[in-house]
């Protein structure tokens, strides 16, 4: 059991943290990789948790990354693959919505983020920081710092929930507490002291004033500390 700690805001990543979009993300990026002569696994491993344009620039530095990203995002928006919620995610959002402040901080576009959250059965977040709202994507902390600022909560009183190395690095650099989810990457590569299989292992309880006590249960190796 992780000793309970108090936070005033929860900052959720989206893909792999709230919604299981891995099948569609990997399908779109794999097709793109093959078109451009790259190994699909190399591209998909790098792409998780990063803005689309940043991924394009990494592999094709001489193309128009913004135009290429727009085409890829349109392809994702039209993909019919079902989007499901991560186990425990809807309940975590419900508790955050009732007792604390919360935001979604995602590397997806604003349009795609709202679409996936709706398909996953989530309410519209009070604050969404998307790739359209920042100049530097994860692992840069800009998105999480902006979310904390707009929620008027110091970063150290925020909890970041993330499933990728880049996202956890960004949350830690922003000064927030971080918890990793091994929904996309194995726990061994996630730079967090606490890594959970999914959000059913997270416990959120109302605090004394506009916040939540956070703890987590362990089942054998469910948490890496």
Secondary structure, DSSP 8 states (H G I E B T S, - for coil): -EEEEEESEEEE-SBTTTEE-HHHHHHHHHHHHHHTT--HHHHHHHHTTS-HHHHHHHH-TTS-HHHHHHHHHHHHHH-----EE-TTHHHHHHHHHHHSEEEEE-SS-HHHHHHHHHHTT----S-EE-GGG-SS-TTSTHHHHHHHHHHT--GGGEEEEESSHHHHHHHHHHT-EEEEETTSS-GGG---S-EESSGGGEEEEE-SSS-EEEEE--STTS---
